[in-house]
Each structure stands twice: as structure tokens, then as C-alpha cells.
């Protein structure tokens, strides 16, 4: 069976400005009218508090995504 589309949840997000590993994609936001992805969401670094709230999640706009590889997403933030 072939994969359809991109499986973001298995890709690690890395900031190209400082080389920091930000974590794995938790969710994606899309514009349902146009069918385009508008941003990706990465959990905040504080894992203890992320169990109770997603208010500190990092939302990365699509324009800041520079490269999508097999297992990594490079962002410029």
C-alpha cells in the first residue's frame, strides 16, 4: 500500500537558525476551503505541563517551513 500525502507526525522539526531540535509534529492546521496546510504544531519543550494544557504549543506558519525531508522538517524561526 502506498502512502498518500505527507505523514508529518513521524517527522522531527529542527530550527535551521540554531540547530535546535524542536520535537515531532503534533498536528497540522489547514484551510479547508483551499485544501492547503497553513501551519504545523509542535509541543512546547516543557513535557510536564504539556500533559495538562496545549496553550504553550509552538505554531509554525507554512511560510517558515524551508525543507521537508523523509524524517525531518527544517524551519526558519
C-alpha positions as CSV (number, residue, x, y, z in Angstrom):
1,X,0.0,0.0,0.0
2,X,1.4,3.4,-1.0
3,X,1.4,6.4,1.3
4,X,-1.0,9.2,0.3
5,X,0.1,12.8,1.2
6,X,2.7,13.6,3.8
7,X,2.9,11.9,7.2
8,X,4.0,14.8,9.4
9,X,3.7,13.1,12.7
10,X,6.8,11.0,12.1
11,X,9.0,14.0,11.2
12,X,11.2,15.8,13.6
13,X,11.2,19.6,13.4
14,X,14.7,21.4,13.5
15,X,15.2,25.1,13.6
16,X,17.9,26.0,11.0
17,X,18.9,29.2,12.8
18,X,20.3,27.5,15.9
19,X,20.2,23.7,15.1
20,X,17.7,23.1,17.9
21,X,15.5,20.1,17.8
22,X,12.0,21.3,18.5
23,X,10.3,17.9,18.6
24,X,7.9,16.0,16.4
25,X,4.9,17.4,14.7
26,X,1.8,17.1,16.9
27,X,-0.8,18.5,14.5
28,X,-1.3,20.4,11.3
29,X,-3.7,23.3,10.5
30,X,-5.3,23.6,7.1
31,X,-7.5,25.9,5.2
32,X,-10.4,23.7,4.3
33,X,-11.7,25.9,1.5
34,X,-8.4,25.9,-0.4
35,X,-7.2,22.5,0.8
36,X,-3.7,23.9,1.8
37,X,-1.8,23.4,5.0
38,X,-1.3,26.7,6.8
39,X,0.8,25.7,9.8
40,X,2.3,22.8,11.8
41,X,2.1,22.5,15.6
42,X,5.0,21.2,17.8
43,X,4.5,20.6,21.5
44,X,6.3,23.0,23.9
45,X,9.6,21.9,25.5
46,X,8.0,21.5,29.0
47,X,6.7,18.0,28.8
48,X,5.2,18.0,32.4
49,X,2.9,20.9,31.7
50,X,2.0,19.8,28.2
51,X,0.1,16.9,29.7
52,X,-2.4,19.4,31.1
53,X,-2.5,22.1,28.5
54,X,-1.6,22.8,24.9
55,X,-1.5,26.5,25.4
56,X,2.3,26.6,25.0
57,X,2.4,24.6,21.8
58,X,4.6,26.2,19.1
59,X,2.6,27.1,15.9
60,X,4.9,27.3,12.9
61,X,3.4,29.0,9.8
62,X,3.8,27.3,6.5
63,X,5.9,30.2,5.2
64,X,8.6,29.4,7.8
65,X,9.0,25.7,6.6
66,X,12.1,25.6,4.4
67,X,12.5,21.9,3.7
68,X,10.6,18.7,4.2
69,X,12.6,15.5,4.1
70,X,11.9,11.8,4.7
71,X,12.2,12.2,8.5
72,X,12.9,15.8,9.2
73,X,11.3,19.3,8.7
74,X,13.6,22.3,8.6
75,X,12.1,25.6,9.8
76,X,13.4,29.1,10.0
77,X,12.2,30.7,13.2
